[in-house]
Amino acid sequence: MRLSFGLCLLRLFALQCLFCLCNIAVAGEAQLLRVNYQSQIDQSARQYLVYLPKDYAKRPQQQWPLLLFLHGNGERGNGLDELDYTWVHGPLYEAWIQKRDLPFIMVVPQLHMFGMGAVSYIAERKKSDIPQRLAVGVPPRPSMSGSEQPIQPANQVRDMTKIAPLLPDGWERAEQDLLAMLATVQQQYRVDNKRLYLTGISYGGFGSWYLASKHPEMFAAVAPIVAWGHPDLMAPIATAKTPLWVVAAGRDSAINKDYFYPGIEKLRQLGHTDIRFSMLEQAEHDAWRQVYAGADFFDWLLQQQRP
């Protein structure tokens, strides 16, 4: 049976309205983009992730704070089909997988393997372990690791001269790549350049200390999680008075909690007072789960900005 011309127009109008509503809904959603780049380390073609927060597209006049996240050792990869390991932990897990409305543009790179592919927790990892964003709802959060270690005070460390300031083959080798990524994102997206933040876990926490020391004027705040800062790195940070939130785990089986104190004390001696130092005595190495799952960490970041 033929439809009348008027009825056809009515149906076409209804479809157009539905299309417009879908576009409005999509425009308000968070986005996760894969950005191509050529690494200056080995000239390889790789990608990094850029997260655009909810309503980024709907607010064309708004500038957004930028959060650079450096992952831990277990999330290294080729920057292509292994890139999704970078959201297993950290702020991107909170925003993309748990769908929290975190008002940051996030830059999430992946560190090269640098020969560490044989490390057991890298060699044995499976892509099926990568949490996926659900169409409806969110997956349950993993529990924090337990520990049989007793809760006990840290030991005093007076001499760090024989302790290397960085872990081997870490984020310092990707410094130029990271700077290029930040420059690109600042040029191509609406970034509030007074509010560039840096955080990282474990290996990424050491990388955060390194970048804060090398580029102390760049970041409005730095938050190394379960990674101590060596006293040798502290002078530029103290001079710039970079706000810090340092988190350690009291029962950490991977990182020596005793080593946190000399660097924090060095900052105090240099006159730097804008420091939060949290020792989560009950926590194992994955203390970042507690930190990023809360709201106070992100609220604190948003309060910090460069003059």
Stockholm file with secondary structure:
# STOCKHOLM 1.0

chainA/1-307         MRLSFGLCLLRLFALQCLFCLCNIAVAGEAQLLRVNYQSQIDQSARQYLVYLPKDYAKRPQQQWPLLLFLHGNGERGNGLDELDYTWVHGPLYEAWIQKRDLPFIMVVPQLHMFGMGAVSYIAERKKSDIPQRLAVGVPPRPSMSGSEQPIQPANQVRDMTKIAPLLPDGWERAEQDLLAMLATVQQQYRVDNKRLYLTGISYGGFGSWYLASKHPEMFAAVAPIVAWGHPDLMAPIATAKTPLWVVAAGRDSAINKDYFYPGIEKLRQLGHTDIRFSMLEQAEHDAWRQVYAGADFFDWLLQQQRP
#=GR chainA/1-307 SS CCCCHHHHHHHHHHHHHHHHHHHHHHHTSCEEEEEEEECTTTCCEEEEEEEECTTTTTCTTCCEEEEEEECCGGGCCCSSTTGGGGGSSSHHIIIIISCCCCCCEEEECCCCCTTCTTSHHHHTCCGGGSCCCCSSSCCCCCCCCCCCSCCCCCCCCCCCTTSCSSCTTCGGGGHHHHHHHHHHHHHHSCEEEEEEEEEEETHHHHHHHHHHHHSTTTCSEEEEESCCCCGGGHHHHHHHTCCEEEEEETTCSSSCGGGHHHHHHHHHHTTCCCEEEEEETTCCGGGHHHHHHSSHHHHHHHTCCCC
#=GC SS_cons         CCCCHHHHHHHHHHHHHHHHHHHHHHHTSCEEEEEEEECTTTCCEEEEEEEECTTTTTCTTCCEEEEEEECCGGGCCCSSTTGGGGGSSSHHIIIIISCCCCCCEEEECCCCCTTCTTSHHHHTCCGGGSCCCCSSSCCCCCCCCCCCSCCCCCCCCCCCTTSCSSCTTCGGGGHHHHHHHHHHHHHHSCEEEEEEEEEEETHHHHHHHHHHHHSTTTCSEEEEESCCCCGGGHHHHHHHTCCEEEEEETTCSSSCGGGHHHHHHHHHHTTCCCEEEEEETTCCGGGHHHHHHSSHHHHHHHTCCCC
//
